[in-house]
Amino acid sequence: MLPRFSLILTGQARVHVVALVCALCVGVLYVAPYVFFRVSAGDAYRRIPMMQSTNEDEYLMRIQEIIDGHPSLGSPVFYEYKSEPPLSPPVGEFLYALPTLMLGISPITTLVASKFFLPALLFLLVYLLAWRLSGAENGVVSKLSALAAAFFVTLGYDLIDYRTVWNFLTGAASPGSFLLWSRPVNPILGALFLFSFLLPLHALVEGTKWRKTVIALAAVFLACMFGSYFFSWGIAVSILAILVLFLLIRKEYRTAGTLALVVPAGMLCALPYFIAIWRAAQSPWYETSVLRSGLFLTHYPLWNKLLLVSLFFFAVTVACDFFLKKRKKIIFRLESWHWFCFSLLLGGLWVYIQQLFTGRTIWPYHFVQYTIPLSIVVGMTVVERSIRQYSRYLYFVLISIIILSSVTFGIYTQVSVYAQFRPYYVELQRYGALFTLLNAQESDCVVLQTSMEEHTGLDHLIPAFTHCNLYDSSSVYSLLPEERILHNYLVRLYFRGVSPDTIEEFLQSPDSEARGYLSSNWKGVFGVTDFPDFSDPLFEKRLQEFPEQYRAFARKDFETELRKYRLDYILVKGEPSANARKLLQLKKVLYVDKDVSVYQF
């Protein structure tokens, strides 16, 4: 049995050798900036890689927390709340931490290596799904369509937004981060799990004879999504529900029942996740914490323009096929690929409007990370199944444009971001000695970093590269009381030397960060204009009360107030304020490097 299975795999690899080579090239393009930076930095390199992807330092911080012996991630930043259950269980982060825990491989090495392997794997998964949907029996042509879909998703993702393309072409803007799938943990793992889930789902719809094995695979990947990323499992369950509904309409009851089994099986596999969520929900801080983490209590829908356009395009092509075949007296019937593509689009639309019935959604703007790839796959399926039948010339023109523009855009993004941010990361290497010092201290030590500047660049780097925690941080997406957040903001402003007499004026300035500390939800933090039935009334109330709270705080003994929570070291970047100098004048200096000083508290 095993040799036969090996022969099957070898045969499939030969059939898709071009896709394998292209996937490797995509992986090389993703990892190239990190490798070039390491080589070019030479002796100046201090194990701080380029991290010009959204939240990369924050994810590394969570991975480091697991390695430091706190696998539940109750509080990646603050020392006092580590025993609390997590709001977001760290399944994805744990996968990144495994090489360190099992083999002693540096988390930085794992992080950089993942830039090669994970995008390459995503390329293959998108390719396989698009290949199956576009008609694997069409040979080379279906593979070409699948390659176009995979290149579009992995390299040309941002080309969907015409405003972005126009700004780049006119020079009005340039890419600010590496390609989307460079970002560690999520959305890349969510995408891998989602496409790994959709492949067995499609096999079940097509009537595979390996039903039990395929159901088990789908359940495992659904469980992985449950435990790692709401946006991937939210859209996965929505697609599955729409697909089951279509099968019931078609009276394919056995297949519908088989697909429906995937959800309870996945929930059973993810039982530890649901237990952790139940434990978190028992906390008195749960309701306020989930609002701080992006929950919206609303009944207003959002409408995704790309999905609506994709659905219209798909419906029009199906209608055209129907009338053209009717004119030729050819029987037209909706096939399984039609229903599957409809499910991908309608499932995507459902996640944007489900709050009409549930009254809850979590920062729905992140769903585009997956609705865009799904729209691309459906679009390429239509190009292969419909447009190619009527105009081979138009088909090859479209395929050529998509592949060339995706590859060009991918190279442009990686090269321009690397050139733009390389000097910053070279300068960042100077913190290597600081991190070495902090790593030599007691595990779980606490650092308060302060500066007259609003952002020091060290906010998440300290917990990401050391065993230390932060005393004050804007990362408040865990179970902790509102009192701690208020205390942190009082401390931050006092260290910056904000006068009690001018506190009202300061709160109105762009440097105040008042929304980040005093807002009760993300609508208040980001000023979201959607969802008019949801607001942040607490922000205005807190803003009015804060000046008097700050004046009362300023009258107290500052050192006594600091000792309410654990604090071991104070890091000062730049010229300290008068308040900071008064506190630190008798403290022992442990480290000085240019504009950075560390004091023993």
N, C-alpha and C positions, 0 to 999 in steps of 0.2 A: 504493500500500500504506500509506504513512504517513498520508495524509488519512483513509483508512478506519479505521486504528487509532485515530486521534485522535477520530473520531466514536464508536467503540466506548467509549473511555474517558469521553467526554462523556456518553454515554447512561447508562453505569453510575453516573457521579456524580449524574446527575439522579434515578436510581432510589433512590439511597441518600443523598439530600440531608439527610434528618433525622439520619442517622448522622453525616454530616460536621459538621453544626451541633453535635450533642451532643459529638463529639470535640473540637471547638474549645472548647466550654464546659469540658470536663474539663481541657484544656490550660491554660486561663485560671485555673481553680481551683488547679492545681498551681503555677503560676508567680506567682500573686497575692501570697503572703507575701513573696517575694523583691523584687518590684517595690515593694510598699508599704513594705518596710523601707528600700529605697534612697531612696525619695521622702521618707519621714518623717524619716530621719536627717539629711537636708539637708546643710549644710556640715560636719557632724561625720563624715560618711561618708568612710572611708579605704580603700575598695576591699576590705573584708572582708565578704563577704555572709553572710547567715544560712546556717548549714550544719547545721541540726538534723535530719540524716538519718544513719543509722548509717554510720560509716567515710567520711563525705564528705570530711573533711580528708585522710584517708589516700589516697583516690583522687586528690584534687587534687595531693597530693604526688607521686604516680606520674606524673600528667600533666605536672607541672612538670619532672620529671626528664627526660622525653623532650624537652621544649622546651629544656632546658639542654644537650642534646647527648649524652644517654646513652639512645638508643632501645631498647636491649636490656633495660633495667631490671634489670641484674645485681644492683645494690644501691641502692635508692632512698634509703636513709638513711645508710649508712656509706661513707666516702670510699675505704677500702682495697679494696673488693671489687667495684668497678664493672665490671671486666673479666670477672667470672664470668658464665656463662650463667644465664638466669633460670629459676626454678622455675615461674613463672607468666608466660608470654609476654604482652606488653601489647597485644594486638590491640584490645581495647576502649578502652584509654587512648589508643592512637594515633589512633583516630577522633576523640576529643575534642581531641587536640593538633593535628590537621590544619588547622583554621581559623587557628590561630596561626602554624604553620609556612608555610602557603601565602599567607595574607592579612594576617597581622600582627594578627589580632583577639585581644584579651585573653582568656586562658583563663577568667577570671571571667565575661566576657560569654558565652562559649560554654557555660559551666557553667549559667548562669542561663537562657539561651535553650533549652537542652536540657530544662529543666523543663517547658517548654510543648510542644515538638515531640514528644518521645519518648513521654510518657504519652498524648498525643492519637493518635499512630500506633499505640500498643499497643491503645487503645480500638477503632480501626478493624480491626486484625488479629483481635482476639477476636470482634468483631462479625461479620466475614466468615466465620470458621470456624464460629461458632455458627449463623449464617444458613444456611450450606451444609448443616450437619448436621441442622438442624431442619426442613429441607424448603423450599428456596428457592421451590418451586412454590406454596407456601401464601400468597404475597403479603404483605400487610400484617401478618398474624399472625406469620409466621416472622420478619419484621423486628423486631416487638415483642419476641419472645423473645430475639433476638440482641442487641437494645439492653439488655435486662435483664441478660444475661450480661456484656456489656461494662461496664455501670455497676457490677455486682457485683464484677468483677475489679479495676477501676481505682479505685473509690471505697469499696466495701464489703468489701474483702478481709478485714479484721480481724473482721468480723461473724461469720465462721465459728466463731470461738472464743467460746463462750457465756460463759466465765468473764470474758473481757475485756469483753464487752458488759455483763454484770451489774455488774462493778466500776465501769464508767463510769456506768451508770444510778444506782447507789447512792452515787456520789461517793467510793468507796474508792480509786479511781485515776483518772488522766487520761492522755491520750496523751502520750508522752514524745518523739515524733519525728513529722515530717511523714509523709504517706502513703508507703507502701512504695516506690512507683515514682518518688518524688522522689530516691531514692538514685542517684547517678551511676554510670556504667559497668555495674555489676551490682548487683542482678539485672535492671535494666531492659533492657540490651542482650541479655542471655541470653533474656529473655522475647520480645523482638522477633525474634531469630533463631529461637527455638523455634517461635513461631506462624507465622513466614514459612516455616519448614520443613514444618510440618504442613499448610499449605494446598496446596502442590504434591503432597504425599503423598496427601491426600484426592482431589485431581484425578486422580492415577494410579489410585487404587482405583475411581473413578467411570468410568474409561475415557476420559480426555481424548485428543483426537486430536493434541495438541501434546506428544507423549511425550518427545522429545529435549530440547525446551526446558524442560519441567517437571523432567526428571531433572537437567538442568544447574543449574536454580534450587535444587532441593533439595540438591544436592551443594555448591553455594556456601554456602548457609546452614549446612549441617552443618560445613563447613570453618571458617566463622566461629565456630561454637560450640566446635570443637576448640581453636581458638587463643585463646579468651577465658574460658570458664567451664565447669568440669567438670560442674557440676550441670545445666546446660542440655543439653550433649551426652550426658551419661550417661542422662538420661531420654529424649532423642530417639532414641538408638540402641536403647534398651530397647523403646520403642513400635514402632519399625520392625521389630525382631526378632519381637515378638509378632504384628504385622500380617502379616509374611511367613509365619509359622507357620500362622496362620488361613487364609491364601490357599492354602497347600499342602494343608491339610486339605480345603478346598473344591475342590481340584484345579484351581485357577486358576493354572496353572504359569507362564504367560507374564507375568501381572501380578506374581506373586511374584518371578520372575527380574528383572523391570524394577526393582522396589523394592530388591532385593538389590544392584543395581548402584550404588545411591546411596552406599553405605558406601565401597567402594573409590574411587569418583570423588571423594567428599568428602575421603578420606585423601590422595589425590593432590594436591588443591587445598591441603591443609593440610601439605604436605611440609615447609616451613620450620619449622613448629611441632614436628613429630616429630624433626627434626634437632636443634633446640634442646633438646628434652627428652632426647634421647640424649646430647648433650654434657654436660648437667647431671648425668646419671646416672654419668658418668665421674669426677666429682669425689669426692675422699676424704671430703668433708663431706656428700655427698648423703643417705645413710641417716638421719643425725641431723637434717638440715634438713627432709626431708619429714615426719618425725615431729613436728617443731616446727610444721609448716604444716597439721596437722590429719589426717594419715594414721592410721588405726586398723588394727592387725593383729588381726583377729578373725574368728570363724566364727559369731558369734551374730547372729540376725536382729533387725530392728526391725519392728513392725507399726504401720502408720499407721491410726489409727482412722477418720479421715475417708474414706480410700480404701476401707476395708472396709465402712463404712456406705454409701458411694456405690455400691460394687459390689453389695451386698445390695439396695439400693433399685432399681438398674437391673435386676438379675436378677428381682426380684419383679414389676416392671412388665412385663418381657418375658413372664414366666410368665402373668400376668393377661391380657395381650393374646392369648396362645396359647389359653387356655381360653375366653375370651369369644368369640373368632372361631370356635373349634371348636363352641361351642354354637350359634352362628349359621350353622354349616356354611360358614364362609369359610376358604379355604386360608390358613394362616399360614406364612410363611417368613422366616428371618433375612435382612435386607437388609444392604447394604454399610454403612449408618450404624450398625447394631447392632455389626458386627464392628469398626468404627473406634472406637466408644465403648468397647467391651470392651478394645481395645488401649490406649487412653489410660489406663484404670484399671489394667489388669494390668501395663502398662509402668511405671506409677508404683509399684505394689507390688513389682515386681522389683528396683528400685534399692535398696529397703530390706532385701532379703534376699539379694542377689547375693553378699555376702561369705560365705554358707554354702559357696560353691564356690570363690570367688577368694581368700578369706582377707584381703581388703583393702577398706576403704571410707574415704572422706574426709568427715569431719564431716557425716554424712547428714542432720542436722537442717535443713540448707539446702535440701534437696529440696522442702520444703513450699512454698517460694517459687513452685514450678511445679505441684506436685500439687494445690494449692488451686485455682488457675485452671482446671486441666484438669477437676477434679471439678465446678466450677461450670458449665463448658461442657457436660459430660455431663448434669448435673442439669437445665439449661435445655432440653437436647435432649429429655429424657424428659418434661418438663412440656409441651413443644410436641407431641411425637409421640404421647404416650399420654394424659396427664391431660386435655388439651384435647378429645380425642375423646369423653370420657365426661362432662365437666362444664366447660362454657365459663365458668360463673360462678366455679368454683374456680380455673380457669386465670387469669382476669383479676384475681381477688383476689391470687393469688400473684405475678403479674407486677407489679401495682401496689405491693404491699408491698416487693418486692425493689428496684424502682427508687427509690421514695420513701425507704426506709431507707438505701440506698446513698448517695444524694445527700445526705441529711441527715447521715449519719455522715461523709462526706467533707468537707463544709463545717465541721462541728463540729471535726474533727481539725485542719484547717488553721488555723482561727480560734483554737482554744484553745492550740495549740502556739506560734503566732505571739505571742499575748498573754503566754504564760508565759515565753518565752525572748527576747523583744525587748530587755528591759533588759540582759541579759547580752551580747548582740551589740552594743548601743550602747556598752557599757563596753569591749568588745573593740577598738573602733576606735582606742583609744589606742595600740595596738601598730603602727599604720600608720607612725609615725615610726621605730620600731625596725626595721621591715622595710625601710624606705627606706634606713636606714643600712647594714644588712647587704647589701642588693642593690648598694650602691655599692662593696663590698669585692671582693676577688678571687673569681672564680667557683670554686665547689666548696670554699669555705672551710668550716671545721668549727667548730661551736658546741657547747660543753658547757653545758647549762642545769641549774642546781641551785637547790634551795629546801628549806626546812625542811618545806614542805608536800609531800605525796606527789605531787599532780598540779598542775602550774602552769597548765595550759591552753595551753601553748606546745609541747607534745610534738611534734605533727605540724604545727603552724601554721608553724614556722620553715622546714622543707623545702617546705611547700605554697605559701608566699608569697615565698620568697627563693631565691637560688641556692646557699644554704649547706646543708651536711649536719649531722647530729648526731653527737656523740661517743658519747652513750649514748641508747639508745632501747629501748622494749619491742617495737618492730617488728623481729622477728628472723626473718621469713619469707623468707629468702634464703640462699644458700650462704655460710656463714661458720663458722669454727671455734668449738667450745664454749669454748675458752680466752678468746675475745673477750667472750662473754656473761658469763662469770665475772668477768673483769677489770672490765667495766662495772658489775656489781653491787657489787663491792668499792669502786670509785670513788664510786658513788652513796651508799653508806652512810657512807663516810668524810667526804664533803662534807656530809652531813647531821649529822655530829657524833656518830654512834653510837659508844659506848664499847666498846673491846675486852673490858672486864670484864663488860659486860652484853649481849654480842652474842647469847648463847643466849636470854635473856629477850626481846630485841627480835625475834628470828626467829619467836617464837610469837605476836607481836602482829599485829593485822589490818593495820597500816601497813607490814609488812616487805616485801611484794611478793615473798616468797621463792618462792612457787609460779611466778610469772611468769618468774623468772630461773633457777630450779634444776630445774623440771620438764622432763622430756625429751619430753613429748607433751601433747596437749590434754586427755586424761583427767586428767592430774595438774594441769594449769592450772585447769580448770573443775570438777574434782571430779565428773566424769560417773559416774553409777551404772550405766549400761548397759554391756554388753559385759564380763561378769565374767571372760572368758578373756584380757582385755588389761589390763595394769596399767602402773604407772610405778615400778618398783623403784629406779630411779636417783635419784628424788626424795629418798627417805628416806636413802639413802647420801650424797648430796650435802649434805643438811641436817645430817647428823652431822659431816661433814668441814669444813663451811664456817666454824664458829667459829675453828678453829685456822688456817685459811687467812686469815681476816680479821685475826687477831692478828699473823700473820707479815707481812701487807701493811701493817699500821699501824706496824710497826717500820722499814719502809723509808722512803727519801726520797720524799715524795709527788710532788713535781714531776718527779722522774726517772721514776716510774711513769706519770705522765700522758703523758710524751713517748714512750712506747712506740708510740703511734698519733698521727696528725696531729691537732693542736688549735691553733686560731687565736684563739678568743674564749671567754671564760667569762661566761655570763649568770647573774646572781644575782637571784632574785625574793624579796622579803621580807628579813627579818633574817638575815644569814649566820651560820653556825655558827662556833665558835672555830677549827676546822680550816680553814674557808674563809677566815676573816679572816687567819690566819697565812700562807696561800699568796698572798693577793691584796694584802697591805699595800704591796708594792713594785711592783704591776702598774699600768699606765697605764689610767685610766678613759676610755672612749670615749663613753659614753652614760649619762645618768641621767634617769629619769622616774618620779617617785613611788617605788614600791617595786621598780623594775627598774633594774639597773645592768649595764653590759657592760664587761668588762676585756680589754685586749690580753694574750694569753698569750705 
